[in-house]
């Protein structure tokens, strides 16, 4: 995998200190514990704001975890591309018909340790359905799905339970929907709780 800010000890230590300081200043709290698993897909939901990324990265340092996140390819245009990759970003071009699920699953097979963040909405704009990419990646790679969240109402960020895909996507998504029932994004009007169980590729 690519070289990121998590791979430099001095930078990692400084950014962790800065992350914890900023979280304290803005009154954000951590909640939950990461599973004792070397590889998993981490849901990032609800995704409604550009602020989700810096808060998510701050939480990554607070939890002492190295993660990679999927982002729209336009975020990686010059001159920002190298910076975004250094932050752990993986560009995804949704205009192309390449197999993102299989490519991502292959990354898991090759890696000894990998945390991949996938926003199920696929965009911070309001959507009618969650995409099933995160589920298909975990299912293909045979890794758990960990329920990460940012609750702007309570100013709490963290992780919930881990769910190993059973192949019954409707039943698994019902468990996921129940967890996010009371989680509020920054722009709550862009998040359809009642349609989380509806999915599309």
HUWO-V840575 format. One record per residue. PHI is phi in radians with two decimals (999 if undefined). NEAR is the number of other C-alpha atoms within 10 Angstrom. Layout:
<<PHI/NEAR> <PHI/NEAR>>
//
This chain:
<<999/9> <-1.23/10> <-1.35/11> <-2.29/19> <-1.11/16> <-1.30/21> <-1.66/12> <-1.88/10> <-0.91/10> <-1.18/11> <-1.09/12> <-1.04/17> <-1.13/14> <-1.15/11> <-1.21/18> <-1.15/21> <-1.07/14> <-1.12/15> <-1.09/20> <-1.12/17> <-1.14/13> <-1.14/14> <-1.09/19> <-1.18/11> <-1.10/9> <-1.63/9> <1.10/11> <-1.60/19> <-2.11/15> <-1.69/16> <-2.56/15> <1.57/12> <-2.39/11> <-1.22/18> <-1.21/14> <-1.46/6> <-2.27/12> <-1.30/11> <-2.46/21> <-2.88/24> <-1.57/29> <-1.91/26> <-1.20/24> <-2.02/24> <-2.60/23> <-1.26/27> <-1.87/28> <-2.26/21> <-2.62/14> <-1.14/10> <-1.19/10> <-1.05/20> <-1.13/15> <-1.09/12> <-1.19/16> <-1.05/20> <-1.17/21> <-1.08/22> <-1.15/24> <-1.05/17> <-1.17/21> <-1.10/18> <-1.48/17> <1.02/14> <-2.20/13> <-1.72/18> <-2.31/21> <-2.14/22> <-2.31/23> <-1.52/16> <-2.41/22> <-1.00/14> <-1.00/15> <-1.16/12> <-1.21/17> <-1.82/18> <-1.23/11> <-1.03/9> <-1.63/9> <-1.53/12> <-0.89/17> <-1.05/14> <-1.16/15> <-1.10/18> <-1.19/20> <-1.11/17> <-1.37/19> <1.78/24> <-1.35/24> <-2.12/21> <-1.23/18> <-2.17/17> <-1.77/12> <-1.29/11> <-1.34/7> <-1.72/8> <-1.66/7> <-1.26/11> <-1.48/8> <-1.12/16> <-1.06/18> <-1.19/15> <-1.09/12> <-1.18/20> <-1.07/19> <-1.14/14> <-1.08/14> <-1.14/23> <-1.14/16> <-1.43/10> <-1.64/12> <-1.46/9> <-2.41/13> <-2.79/20> <-2.00/19> <-1.98/25> <-1.56/25> <-2.31/23> <-1.33/22> <-1.13/22> <-1.26/26> <1.38/21> <-2.86/15> <-1.50/18> <-1.34/13> <-1.14/15> <-2.23/15> <-1.48/17> <-2.27/20> <-1.33/21> <-1.41/19> <-1.66/18> <-0.94/21> <-1.05/23> <-1.23/24> <-1.14/20> <-1.10/26> <-1.10/25> <-1.12/20> <-1.19/16> <-1.45/20> <1.05/17> <-2.20/22> <-1.29/21> <-1.83/25> <-1.81/23> <-1.58/20> <-1.57/25> <-2.66/25> <-2.23/25> <-1.82/20> <-1.24/17> <-1.14/12> <-1.64/12> <1.00/16> <-2.25/17> <-2.23/22> <3.02/21> <-2.32/22> <-1.86/19> <-1.27/17> <-1.79/19> <-2.15/18> <-1.56/16> <-0.94/20> <-1.69/11> <1.72/11> <-1.61/8> <-1.11/16> <-1.14/13> <-1.16/13> <-1.15/16> <-1.18/20> <-1.14/13> <-1.13/14> <-1.15/21> <-1.02/17> <-1.06/12> <-1.15/14> <-1.52/18> <-0.95/12> <-1.96/11> <-1.63/19> <-2.00/22> <-1.32/21> <-1.05/19> <-1.99/15> <-1.09/17> <-1.20/11> <-1.63/17> <-2.08/24> <-1.69/16> <-1.05/19> <-1.22/11> <-2.04/13> <-1.10/22> <-1.31/20> <-1.46/15> <-2.31/17> <-2.55/11> <-1.23/9>>
//
